[in-house]
Amino acid sequence: MSLGNGRHYLAIPGPSVIPDRVLAAMHRPAPNIYHGELTEMVPGIVTDLKAVARTKHHAAIYIANGHGVWEAAITNVFSRGDKVLVPSTGTFSEGWAGMARALGVDAEVMDFGKRSAIDLARLAERLAADIGHEIKAVMTVQVDTSTSVRNDVAALRRVLDEVGHPALLMIDCIACLGCDDFQMDAWGVDVMVTGCQKGLMTPPGMAFVFFNDKADRAREAANCVTPYWDWRPRVDPELFYLYFCGTAPTHHLYGLRAALDMIAEEGLDNVLRRHAVLARSVWAAFERWGDVGPLELNVQDPGARSHAVTSVRVGSEKSTALREWVEERAGLTLGIGLGMAPAGTPEWHRFFRVGHMGHVNAHMVLGALATIEAGLTAVGIEHASGGVDAAASIVAREA
């Protein structure tokens, strides 16, 4: 017997829960890809994507996942042998650096650990030492999905400006666009990449590169660019076909249109506040449970925690037992740990992650937390009582 029958809740940090409205929009026959409704719809999608990114500059749509737009961003601004500085706070900033190296770019990683944000003083010192301006870009994540560390993007721009360094600022917002505040133009970001499957609530398959004129000028000399990843034909193309360098991702576009409508109807500021309140309720539960026993939020500083995902340390292989119990017995799937364990240790046995991004509300999050509390008891992970009460008090106050 299982209590998991019924609608399953996928609380992993992406892909996120897909709204019924998005699924309904995608459930339709294939459209004409040369003229008509689909071709008329896409310019509005681009406009609304820019509104979520808070930019007036350029946006290119790719049929890809996040790794695809990592490559797109790299190939459009770098030549082989160029140097990029990658401040790292987890697996995904390191992964972006690894892709740059594979394309012939000299990626220097500054490791700031997996539990805290980028040390701005250390970053400033490194940039000031680059007297010859060999570093062409600072490339990092706003939120690393593996660690749930959130970096202060506006502060990164201030460091570059105060040092007087001309490097591009390139930011990965794959984990957090539409969940954590991001202001591309106001914060001086030159290139931003994201995907459709998290805060944008659409099944995986599309990803986006936003870039300004400074970044496009770097494209003039970039020798890594290839025909598919070239962003120029995808921006205001003469032919609809060129938006996608081939056939459009038709049904994903219908789903994304519905998701962007939902964001606009709620209001982006309200979407961000909803995520902030729900994230604080998650933190409150784990902080209360952690008063006794091994449970611990990976990021100790609340100011460096993401509103999209929370990484949790368990310290024993009972983490896996907990994930299996809540999935098999109660219908809740939690995210495995990624890149968090010491060398030689299966990381998914000692950590897990809770996604609270996109199409989530109070009863979904509180239900997930109550299920986790039941699982902690069932598998024998020591914890203090009252975690769900602590979370509910946040919701009661803020709602």
C-alpha positions as CSV (number, residue, x, y, z in Angstrom):
1,M,0.0,0.0,0.0
2,S,1.2,3.5,-0.8
3,L,-0.1,6.9,0.0
4,G,1.6,8.2,-3.1
5,N,-1.3,7.6,-5.5
6,G,-2.9,10.8,-6.8
7,R,-1.2,13.8,-8.5
8,H,2.5,13.5,-8.0
9,Y,4.5,16.6,-7.0
10,L,7.9,17.0,-8.7
11,A,9.8,19.3,-6.3
12,I,13.2,19.0,-8.0
13,P,15.1,22.1,-9.1
14,G,14.0,21.8,-12.7
15,P,12.2,20.9,-14.8
16,S,9.6,22.5,-12.7
17,V,5.8,21.8,-12.4
18,I,4.2,22.5,-15.8
19,P,0.9,24.4,-15.4
20,D,-2.2,22.7,-16.9
21,R,-2.7,25.9,-18.9
22,V,0.7,25.5,-20.5
23,L,0.0,21.8,-21.3
24,A,-3.4,22.7,-22.8
25,A,-1.8,25.3,-25.0
26,M,0.6,22.7,-26.3
27,H,-2.1,20.0,-27.0
28,R,-2.9,21.0,-30.5
29,P,-2.2,20.0,-34.1
30,A,1.0,21.1,-35.8
31,P,0.7,24.6,-37.2
32,N,2.0,26.2,-40.4
33,I,5.6,27.3,-39.8
34,Y,5.7,29.7,-42.7
35,H,2.9,32.2,-42.0
36,G,-0.2,32.7,-39.9
37,E,-0.8,32.4,-36.2
38,L,2.6,31.0,-35.1
39,T,4.7,33.5,-37.1
40,E,2.6,36.4,-35.8
41,M,3.0,35.2,-32.2
42,V,6.8,34.9,-31.9
43,P,7.7,38.7,-31.9
44,G,5.4,39.1,-28.9
45,I,7.1,36.2,-27.1
46,V,10.5,37.9,-27.6
47,T,9.1,41.2,-26.3
48,D,7.7,39.5,-23.2
49,L,10.9,37.5,-22.6
50,K,12.8,40.8,-22.5
51,A,10.3,42.1,-20.0
52,V,11.1,39.2,-17.7
53,A,14.8,39.7,-18.1
54,R,14.3,43.5,-17.7
55,T,16.2,44.4,-20.8
56,K,15.6,46.5,-23.9
57,H,18.4,44.8,-25.8
58,H,18.5,41.6,-27.8
59,A,17.1,38.1,-27.3
60,A,17.8,35.0,-29.3
61,I,15.8,31.8,-29.0
62,Y,17.5,28.4,-29.4
63,I,16.1,24.9,-29.6
64,A,18.4,23.7,-26.7
65,N,18.8,23.2,-23.0
66,G,20.9,25.3,-20.8
67,H,24.2,23.7,-22.0
68,G,23.2,24.8,-25.5
69,V,23.0,28.5,-24.6
70,W,26.3,28.2,-22.6
71,E,27.9,27.3,-25.9
72,A,26.0,29.9,-27.8
73,A,27.1,32.7,-25.4
74,I,30.7,31.5,-25.5
75,T,31.0,31.1,-29.3
76,N,29.5,34.6,-30.0
77,V,31.9,36.6,-27.9
78,F,35.2,34.6,-27.7
79,S,38.1,33.7,-30.0
80,R,40.3,30.7,-29.3
81,G,43.0,31.6,-26.8
82,D,40.9,34.4,-25.2
83,K,40.8,34.4,-21.4
84,V,37.7,34.4,-19.2
85,L,37.5,34.6,-15.4
86,V,34.9,32.3,-13.8
87,P,34.1,32.9,-10.2
88,S,32.7,29.5,-9.0
89,T,30.1,28.7,-6.3
90,G,29.2,25.3,-7.5
91,T,28.9,22.7,-10.2
92,F,27.3,24.8,-12.9
93,S,29.7,27.7,-12.9
94,E,32.5,25.0,-13.2
95,G,30.6,23.4,-16.0
96,W,30.3,26.6,-18.0
97,A,34.1,27.0,-17.6
98,G,34.7,23.5,-18.8
99,M,32.7,24.1,-21.9
100,A,34.7,27.3,-22.6
101,R,37.9,25.3,-22.3
102,A,36.6,22.7,-24.7
103,L,36.1,25.5,-27.3
104,G,39.6,26.7,-26.9
105,V,39.0,29.5,-24.4
106,D,41.4,29.9,-21.4
107,A,39.0,29.7,-18.5
108,E,40.5,30.6,-15.1
109,V,38.2,29.4,-12.2
110,M,38.2,31.2,-8.9
111,D,36.7,28.8,-6.4
112,F,34.7,30.4,-3.7
113,G,33.5,27.1,-2.2
114,K,30.0,25.6,-2.2
115,R,28.4,27.4,0.8
116,S,28.8,31.1,0.2
117,A,28.6,33.7,-2.5
118,I,31.5,35.2,-4.4
119,D,34.0,37.2,-2.3
120,L,33.9,40.6,-4.0
121,A,37.2,41.8,-2.4
122,R,39.0,38.8,-3.8
123,L,37.4,39.3,-7.2
124,A,38.4,43.0,-7.2
125,E,42.0,42.1,-6.4
126,R,42.2,39.6,-9.2
127,L,40.7,42.1,-11.8
128,A,43.0,44.9,-10.6
129,A,46.0,42.6,-11.2
130,D,44.9,42.2,-14.8
131,I,46.7,45.4,-15.9
132,G,46.8,44.4,-19.5
133,H,43.1,43.5,-19.6
134,E,43.7,40.0,-20.8
135,I,40.4,38.9,-19.2
136,K,37.7,39.3,-21.8
137,A,34.8,38.5,-19.6
138,V,33.7,37.6,-16.1
139,M,31.4,34.6,-16.5
140,T,29.4,33.1,-13.6
141,V,26.0,32.0,-12.3
142,Q,23.4,34.1,-10.5
143,V,22.2,30.9,-8.7
144,D,24.1,27.6,-8.8
145,T,21.4,24.9,-8.9
146,S,23.7,22.4,-7.2
147,T,24.5,24.5,-4.1
148,S,21.5,27.0,-4.1
149,V,24.1,29.8,-3.6
150,R,22.8,33.2,-5.0
151,N,25.4,35.7,-6.1
152,D,24.9,39.5,-6.1
153,V,25.0,40.4,-9.8
154,A,24.7,44.1,-9.3
155,A,27.7,44.0,-7.0
156,L,29.7,42.1,-9.6
157,R,29.1,45.0,-12.0
158,R,30.2,47.5,-9.3
159,V,33.4,45.7,-8.9
160,L,34.2,45.8,-12.6
161,D,33.3,49.5,-12.8
162,E,35.3,50.4,-9.6
163,V,38.4,48.6,-10.9
164,G,37.9,50.1,-14.3
165,H,38.0,46.8,-16.1
166,P,36.3,46.5,-19.5
167,A,35.5,42.8,-19.3
168,L,32.0,41.6,-20.3
169,L,29.7,40.5,-17.5
170,M,28.1,37.2,-18.5
171,I,25.5,35.6,-16.2
172,D,23.8,32.2,-16.1
173,C,20.2,32.7,-14.9
174,I,19.1,29.2,-15.9
175,A,18.1,28.2,-12.3
176,C,16.4,31.4,-11.3
177,L,15.0,33.7,-14.0
178,G,11.4,34.6,-12.9
179,C,12.1,33.4,-9.3
180,D,15.0,35.5,-8.1
181,D,15.1,39.2,-9.0
182,F,17.2,39.9,-12.1
183,Q,17.6,43.3,-13.8
184,M,19.8,42.9,-16.9
185,D,20.1,46.5,-17.9
186,A,20.0,48.2,-14.5
187,W,22.7,45.8,-13.2
188,G,24.9,46.3,-16.3
189,V,24.9,42.6,-17.5
190,D,26.2,42.2,-21.0
191,V,25.1,38.6,-21.7
192,M,22.5,36.4,-19.9
193,V,21.5,32.9,-20.6
194,T,18.5,31.0,-19.3
195,G,16.2,28.1,-20.1
196,C,12.4,27.6,-20.4
197,Q,12.0,24.7,-17.9
198,K,12.3,26.4,-14.5
199,G,10.8,29.8,-13.7
200,L,9.4,30.0,-17.2
201,M,7.3,26.8,-16.5
202,T,7.6,25.3,-20.0
203,P,8.8,21.7,-20.8
204,P,12.6,21.5,-21.5
205,G,13.6,22.2,-25.0
206,M,14.1,25.9,-25.5
207,A,16.8,28.3,-24.1
208,F,17.6,31.9,-24.6
209,V,20.6,34.3,-24.8
210,F,20.0,38.0,-24.0
211,F,22.8,40.3,-25.1
212,N,23.5,44.0,-25.4
213,D,25.4,46.0,-28.1
214,K,28.7,45.8,-26.3
215,A,28.5,42.0,-26.4
216,D,27.5,42.1,-30.1
217,R,30.6,44.2,-30.8
218,A,32.7,41.4,-29.4
219,R,30.9,39.1,-31.9
220,E,32.7,41.1,-34.7
221,A,36.0,39.5,-33.9
222,A,34.9,36.2,-32.3
223,N,36.3,33.2,-34.2
224,C,34.5,30.5,-32.2
225,V,31.1,31.4,-33.7
226,T,29.4,28.7,-35.9
227,P,26.3,29.0,-38.1
228,Y,23.9,27.4,-35.7
229,W,24.9,29.2,-32.6
230,D,25.3,32.6,-34.3
231,W,22.9,35.0,-32.6
232,R,22.7,37.6,-35.3
233,P,20.4,35.9,-37.7
234,R,18.0,35.1,-34.8
235,V,17.5,38.7,-33.9
236,D,14.9,40.6,-36.0
237,P,15.3,38.2,-38.9
238,E,13.9,38.9,-42.4
239,L,12.5,35.4,-42.5
240,F,10.7,33.7,-39.7
241,Y,12.7,30.5,-40.4
242,L,15.9,32.3,-39.3
243,Y,14.6,32.9,-35.8
244,F,15.5,29.2,-35.1
245,C,18.1,28.4,-37.8
246,G,15.5,25.9,-39.2
247,T,12.1,24.6,-38.1
248,A,10.6,26.4,-35.1
249,P,9.9,24.5,-31.8
250,T,6.2,24.9,-32.5
251,H,4.5,23.4,-29.5
252,H,7.0,24.7,-27.0
253,L,6.3,28.2,-28.3
254,Y,2.6,27.8,-27.7
255,G,3.4,26.6,-24.2
256,L,5.8,29.5,-23.5
257,R,3.2,32.0,-24.8
258,A,0.8,30.7,-22.1
259,A,3.5,30.7,-19.4
260,L,4.4,34.3,-20.2
261,D,0.8,35.3,-20.1
262,M,0.5,33.8,-16.6
263,I,3.5,35.8,-15.5
264,A,2.2,39.0,-17.0
265,E,-1.3,38.5,-15.4
266,E,0.2,37.9,-11.9
267,G,2.7,40.7,-12.4
268,L,6.5,40.0,-12.3
269,D,7.0,41.8,-9.0
270,N,4.2,39.6,-7.5
271,V,5.8,36.5,-9.0
272,L,9.1,37.4,-7.3
273,R,7.5,38.1,-4.0
274,R,5.6,34.8,-4.0
275,H,8.9,33.0,-4.6
276,A,10.6,35.0,-1.8
277,V,7.9,34.2,0.8
278,L,7.7,30.5,-0.2
279,A,11.5,30.2,0.0
280,R,11.6,31.7,3.5
281,S,9.0,29.2,4.6
282,V,11.2,26.4,3.4
283,W,14.2,27.8,5.2
284,A,12.2,28.2,8.4
285,A,11.2,24.6,8.4
286,F,14.7,23.3,7.9
287,E,16.2,25.7,10.4
288,R,13.7,24.4,13.0
289,W,14.3,20.8,12.2
290,G,18.0,21.4,12.3
291,D,17.9,22.6,15.9
292,V,18.4,18.9,16.8
293,G,20.2,16.3,14.6
294,P,22.2,16.5,11.4
295,L,19.9,18.5,9.0
296,E,21.5,21.8,7.9
297,L,20.8,24.3,5.1
298,N,23.8,24.4,2.8
299,V,23.8,28.2,2.6
300,Q,24.0,29.7,6.1
301,D,23.7,33.4,5.0
302,P,20.0,34.0,4.1
303,G,21.1,36.8,1.8
304,A,23.0,34.3,-0.3
305,R,20.2,31.8,-0.6
306,S,18.1,31.4,-3.8
307,H,14.4,31.8,-3.9
308,A,14.2,29.0,-6.5
309,V,16.0,26.0,-4.9
310,T,17.3,25.0,-1.5
311,S,20.1,22.6,-1.0
312,V,20.1,20.6,2.3
313,R,22.9,18.7,4.1
314,V,21.9,15.5,5.8
315,G,25.4,14.1,6.6
316,S,24.5,10.4,6.2
317,E,23.2,8.0,3.6
318,K,19.7,8.4,5.1
319,S,19.3,11.3,2.6
320,T,18.7,8.6,-0.1
321,A,16.3,6.7,2.2
322,L,14.4,10.0,2.8
323,R,14.1,10.7,-0.9
324,E,13.0,7.2,-1.7
325,W,10.4,7.2,1.1
326,V,8.7,10.5,0.2
327,E,8.6,9.5,-3.5
328,E,7.4,5.9,-3.1
329,R,5.2,6.3,-0.1
330,A,3.8,9.9,-0.4
331,G,4.1,11.0,-4.1
332,L,6.8,13.7,-3.6
333,T,10.1,13.7,-5.7
334,L,13.0,15.7,-4.2
335,G,16.2,16.6,-6.1
336,I,19.4,14.6,-5.6
337,G,22.6,16.2,-4.5
338,L,25.0,17.4,-7.2
339,G,28.7,18.2,-6.8
340,M,28.5,18.6,-3.0
341,A,30.1,15.5,-1.5
342,P,33.8,14.9,-0.8
343,A,35.7,13.0,-3.5
344,G,34.9,9.3,-3.6
345,T,31.5,9.8,-1.8
346,P,28.2,9.2,-3.6
347,E,26.9,12.8,-3.3
348,W,23.2,11.8,-3.6
349,H,23.5,9.9,-0.3
350,R,24.3,12.9,1.9
351,F,22.5,15.8,0.3
352,F,19.2,16.6,-1.4
353,R,17.6,19.6,-3.0
354,V,14.1,21.1,-2.8
355,G,12.9,23.0,-5.9
356,H,10.3,25.8,-5.2
357,M,10.3,27.5,-8.6
358,G,7.7,28.5,-11.2
359,H,4.2,27.1,-10.8
360,V,4.2,26.7,-7.0
361,N,1.9,28.0,-4.2
362,A,1.6,27.9,-0.5
363,H,-0.3,24.6,-0.2
364,M,2.1,22.8,-2.6
365,V,5.2,23.9,-0.5
366,L,3.5,23.4,2.9
367,G,2.3,20.0,1.7
368,A,5.9,19.1,0.6
369,L,7.3,20.2,3.9
370,A,4.8,18.1,5.9
371,T,5.6,15.1,3.7
372,I,9.3,15.7,4.4
373,E,8.7,15.8,8.1
374,A,6.8,12.5,7.9
375,G,9.7,11.1,6.0
376,L,12.3,12.3,8.5
377,T,10.4,10.4,11.2
378,A,9.8,7.3,9.1
379,V,13.5,6.8,8.1
380,G,14.9,7.8,11.5
381,I,16.6,11.1,10.7
382,E,16.8,13.0,14.0
383,H,15.2,16.4,13.9
384,A,13.4,18.9,16.1
385,S,9.6,19.2,16.0
386,G,7.8,22.2,14.6
387,G,9.3,22.6,11.2
388,V,5.9,22.8,9.4
389,D,4.6,25.1,12.1
390,A,7.5,27.5,11.5
391,A,6.9,27.4,7.7
392,A,3.1,28.0,8.2
393,S,3.7,31.0,10.3
394,I,5.7,32.6,7.5
395,V,2.9,31.9,5.1
396,A,0.2,33.2,7.5
397,R,2.1,36.4,8.1
398,E,3.0,37.2,4.5
399,A,-0.2,36.1,2.8
